[in-house]
Amino acid sequence: MRDIERMSRLEKIQAMEQLWESLTSEGRLPEIPEWHGEELASRTERISEKKVCYIGLRELKERGRVGR
């Protein structure tokens, strides 16, 4: 892990790309962990109960400009 800390930002991105290519090289995506589905179901429930409201990236960017 110490070697990763010495890598440049570009080298880190290239390493991630190589890892992803290795994981998907046989035409299969990695298995999705069970907790992902549970989290999505939980978020969907909170949205339907109006306990939370998510915004899109475009709106988030617009909000960022207002605060500057």
Secondary structure, 3 states (H helix, E strand, C coil): CHHHHHCCHHHHHHHHHHHHHHHHCCCCCCCCCHHHHHHHHHHHHHHHCCCCCCCCHHHHHHHHHHCC
